[in-house]
Amino acid sequence: MPPPVENIPVHFLKDPKDDLVLEVAAESRSQFIVTHNTKDFNNVSLFGLKAITPRDFLEVLKEDKS
């Protein structure tokens, strides 16, 4: 189980605006952060998340429908 959101350090990611996205995704127990900037979301797997591109997310949706 991922650590609680309260355990996300301030400025965990390079861009403080991305930290907000990480917090929302972790708090909502999302599986993915969908972004074109996957490199900006290094180590989000520590919170049970995976950063993927929109194209990859569409592939995930296709697989789930099969």
Secondary structure, DSSP 8 states (H G I E B T S, - for coil): ----GGGS-TT-SSSHHHHHHHHHHHHTT-SEEE-S-GGGGTTGGGGT-EEE-HHHHHHHHHHHH-
